């Protein structure tokens, strides 16, 4: 059986290896000059292969539970066993599993060596001009050559990280077969905020909890926040960006807020700050916040509350103290946009999962056409979840393309 895999990223490499392992003759076509370019830089070059904590909150999309069809057939343990079999020993860092070497390029190297061992024919710098199904066979037309196969797996990736060659061309290939696209947007990306708030803190990194509110929808995440000239970034921001960006794209107002003392409930925070004030009531406002927050944050909090740095806290009017406490608990800002695909780690949206069999990754519209990875309307949280989706969906597509 001949299988054609389009896209030599994480999901495409897994699909090609799996199909070849199960007896298919596999041709892997890659538009870029090299395979695995995005994979080679993922996780800041360390490659967060997967995560040991995967649940219903790990994946997003119009039907996030769709991901568990493939995950149920190739889970974290299967992923670890597979990578061990090709020479990659993993280590656990806060539930994220990484290659022991912390070298993403080595993951690409060993995947390519396994593909070659399985006799996968990899053709880079090969752009498809037309993809069709004719007389039961798939035909991939390129400049000067046409590749034929019994089954075709689209694993073309998304629009995220265009510097790696990602351009979203796979969406057009899928649409050419009649598939519906869920609006494709950046995910795991920074959020822009009104200039009067977060940009004043540009350059600051601090622990906090960011919350996104859009109508009745509320989502939050805690960790190290990064304030920038455009707004807010950092892993917690990435975690809430899926919901924030989709709401914004739908024209809905989005409110952001940051809690700078996330260890406490609102009542506990008040008790903590009051006790701190009682210890030294004559302490200046600047001194009162010193030891808790970065100086840049102190200056912004006091400015927003209308309190001068040198004013003794005992002399601060009650309403201004209340405003200060409120800003520490939840400094609000209106979202004004989001960072584009060049700043996003992944995309949300893609081929509608309503048109794909979750158990096989086969198209419900075109027999023999399969999908894998980020091309599909499934994206994961930050922390190895998107790569796990690539491994699981790639394995599932590669297996069923051969064994159907």
N, C-alpha and C positions, 0 to 999 in steps of 0.2 A: 504494500500500500504506500502511495506517495502522499506526504503531508507537507503543506507549505505553511511556514510560520513567518508572519510579517511583523518585524520589529525585534531587534536583538537587545532589548533591555532585560530587566529582571524577570518579568513574567514570560517574555518570549524565549529567553534562554532555558527557563524551567520547562516550558511547554515543549521546546525542541528536544531537550534531553529526555523527557518523559516519553514522548512519542517514539523516539529512536530506541529507547530502552525496551519498548513494547513491540518492536519489530518493524516499525515504519521506516521508509526511506525519507529523510527529512531535509528540506532545503530551507534555510533561514535567511531571509532578506532584510538588510538593514540599509536605510537611506543614508546614514552618516558614514564617515570614514572609518569609524571604529565601533565595535560592539560595546555595550555597557557603559557609555560615557556618563550618564546620570548616576548609575549605580556606583561608579568609581569615585564619586565625590559625596555620596550620601552620608549622613551622620557626621558632617564636618570631616569627611575622609576616613571615618572609623567604621562605618557601615553597621548600623543597628539592625541586625538581621531579623529579629522578632522580639516578642515580649511575652513573658510567662503569665501575665495577667490579662487575659482576653475575655471580655464579656459583651453583653448587649450594647454597652456604651462605647465599644472600641471602634465601631464603624458607623459611617453616616451615608445618607443618600435618601431617595424617596422611599426605598424599602431596604433599610440597613440590615434586616435579618437575612436578606438574600445571601450575604457573604458567608453565612454558616452552612450553606449547601456545600460549597467547596472546602471550607475550613473543616467540616466534619469528616472529610475524606483525606485531608492532609493538614494536620494540626501542628502545634509547636514541637511536639516530640518527633513527629515525622520530619519536620524541618531540621531539627538538630541532628537526627540520624543521617539525613541526606548530606548535610554539609560535612559531617564527620567522615562519611564515606568518600568524599572527594578531597579530604585532607584538611578541613577547617575545624579546629578545636575552638569551642566557644567559652566565653566567660560571662558571668552575670553581673550587671551593674544596675542596681535599683530596678530589677525585673527585666531590664533590657538586655538582650543577648547579643554580644559582639564577637567577632573573630578575635582570638587571643592576641593576634598581632596588631589589632587596631588598624588594619590596613585594608581599606575598601578596594583598592586596585588589585589586591591579591584575590579577593572574592571573584572579581571579573576574570582574572587569569585562570583560576582553577575551574570556574564554570566553563570557560572556553576550552580548556584542556579536556574536560569531561565530555563536552559536545563533540570535540574532535575524535575522542576515543570511541564515541558512539557513532562515528562516521556521519555526523551532521555536516552538510555542506553550507558553509556560511559565506554569503555574498554581501560585502559592504559596498558603500557608495553606489547603491542600487535603488533608484527611485522608481516607484510604480506609477505609470501614467494612466493605467486603466486596469480595474479588477472586475472580472465577470465570471459567471457560471454558464457553461455551454455544453450541452449534451452530457450533463452529469459530472463535468470536470470543471475545476476552477482554473482560470487563465489569468496570470499576472503579467501584464504587458509592461515592458521597460524599453528604454531606448536600445534597440538592437537585439532584443531577445524576449521570448515569452516563456514563462515558467508554468508548468501544468501540474495539477495534483488532484487527488480524490477528495481531500479535505483541506480546509484553509483555516488557520488560526490568526485572528487579528489581535496583535499585542503591541500596538503602535504607540502606546503612551498617550500623554495629553499635551497641553500647551505650556505646562510649568517648566521653568528653567530652560528657556529657549537657547541659552548659550551652549547647551549640550546637544542642540540640534532638534529639540522638541518643537513641533510646529502645529500639532493638532490635525495633521493630514489624515490620520486614521478615522476621524469623525466623518470625513467626506467619503472614505471607502465604505464605511458602515451605512451611511445614508444612501449610497448608491444602490444598496440592496433593500432599501425601503425602511431601514431602521430609524426610529424616533430618537432625537437627541434631547436629553434634559439639559437646560441651559448650563453651559460650561463657564465656571467662575474660578478665580484663584482661591485656594484654601491653604491653611497653615501659612498665613501671611500677616503682615502688620496692618494696623488700623489707623486711619487718619482721624484726628480730632480737632475741634475748634482751637484756634490759635491762642485763645485766652487762658487755656488750662495746661494740658500735658506738655505742649512744646516748650513751656517755660522751664520744664525739668529736663530738657534735652541733655543726654550724656549720663543721666542718673540710672544706676541699676540698684534695685532694692527688692526685698521680699514683699509680697503683697498678693491680694486676691483681686482679679479683674472680673467684673460682672457685666454681662450684656443683657439689656432689656429691649424687647421689641414686641409691643402689645402685651399679650399674656405670656409670651415666651421669655424665659429667664434662664441663663446658663452662666456658670462661673468656673474659674480655675485658679489655682494658687501655685506660686513659684517665684522665680526671679523675673521681675518685670524690667523692661528696658524702655526708657523714655527717649524719644527721638525728636528731631526737628519737625516731623510731620505728625507725631502722635505717640503711639505706644506699640511695642514689639515684645519679643521674648516668648518662651514656650507657653506660658499661660495664655498669652494673647493669641498665639497660633491655635491653641485648643478651642477657643471660643470663636475663632474667625469664621468657621464654616457657617454658623448660624447668623453671625453679624453681617457677613458679606451677602448672603442670600436675601436677608431681610432688606438690606440697603438696595440691592439690585431690583427688588420688587417695589421700590419706592416708599418703603415704610420707614418712619423715623426710628433711629436706633440710639439708645442712651447707654453710655459707658459709665462705669464707676470703679474706683479703686479703693480697697480697704488696706490701709498701711499697717494695721495691727491685726492680721488675720488669725492669730492664735486665740483671740477673744471673741465671745459673743458681744453684742452691743452693750448689754448690761455689765458684763465682766470688764469690758473696756472702760466704761464710765467709772466703775469702782476702782480699777487700776490707776486711772489718771487722777481721780480724786484723792486716792491714798498718796500718790506721788506729790500732789499739790500740798497736802496737809503736812508732809514731811518738811517742807521748806516753803511756806507761803510767801516769803519775801523774795523768792528767786525770780529773776527776770523771765519774761516769756521765752526768750532765746535759750536761756539756761534750762528752763523747765523741759524743753524738747530735746536738748542736747543729751547724747547718750542713747536716744531712741532712734533718731532719724539723721540722715545726711544733712549737712548744712544747707545745701541747695533746696531740699524739701522743706526744711524749717522756714526758710525765707518765704517760700511760696505759700505755705500754710498760714503763716502770720499775716502776710499781705492779703490773702483771700479773706481772712477772718477780721481784718481791719485792726490788728493789734501791732503796736510798735515793739521791736525786738527788746528794747531796754525797759519796757514797762513791767513793773512787778505784777506777778500773776494775781496777787491779792487785790490789786487795784483794777483788774480787768472787769468790765461790766459783765453781768451774767449772760446777756444775749450774745456777746462776742465770744465768751468762753464756750457757750453752747454751739456756736457756729464752728469754732475750732474743733471741738469734739466731733461734730458732724462731718467735717472735712476729713478727719483722720479715719473715721469709720467708712466713709463713702465719698471720695472726691469725684463729683460728676463731670461729665463732658459730653457734648453732642458729637456723635460720629459724623464725619464729613466725607468719608470715602475709604478706600482700601488700597493697598499696594498691589501692583499689577502682576502679571504672570512671571515676569523676570525676577520678582522677589518672592514668589510663592514656591513652596516645596512640592505641592501637589495641586490638583484641581478637583473641584466638586462638579457633579454633573457628568454627562457623557451618554453612552448608549443606554437607553431605558432597560432596566432589569425586568420589566414586564414582558419584554420580547426575547428573553433568554431563559433557558431551562437552568434552574439553580443547581441541579444535581449533575449536569453534564457540561454546562457553559455553552451549549449549542444554541444557535439561533432558532427561535420558534417560527421564523419566516423563511429561512433558507436552510434546508438540510445540508449538513456537512460544513457549515460555517460556524466557527467557534470564536469566543472572545476571552481575553484574559487581561488582568491588570487594570491600570488607571484609565483605560479607554472606556470602561464600564462605569455607570453611575454608582460607584462605591468609592469612598475615600475614608481613610482611617485617621485616628488621633495621632499626635506626635509621639514617637517612642517605639518605632519598629512595626507598627500596625500596618502601614501601607506596604512595607516589604512582605509581611506575612500574607497579605492579600495577594501580592504578586506571586509568591511561591504557591499558595493554595490554589488560586484560580489557574495559574499556568500549568500546574500538575494536573488539575481536573480536566482542563481543555486538552492537554496532550494525551492523557490516558483515554478519554472517551472518543477522541478523534480517531483512535486506532481500534478500540475494542467495541465500538457500537455495533 
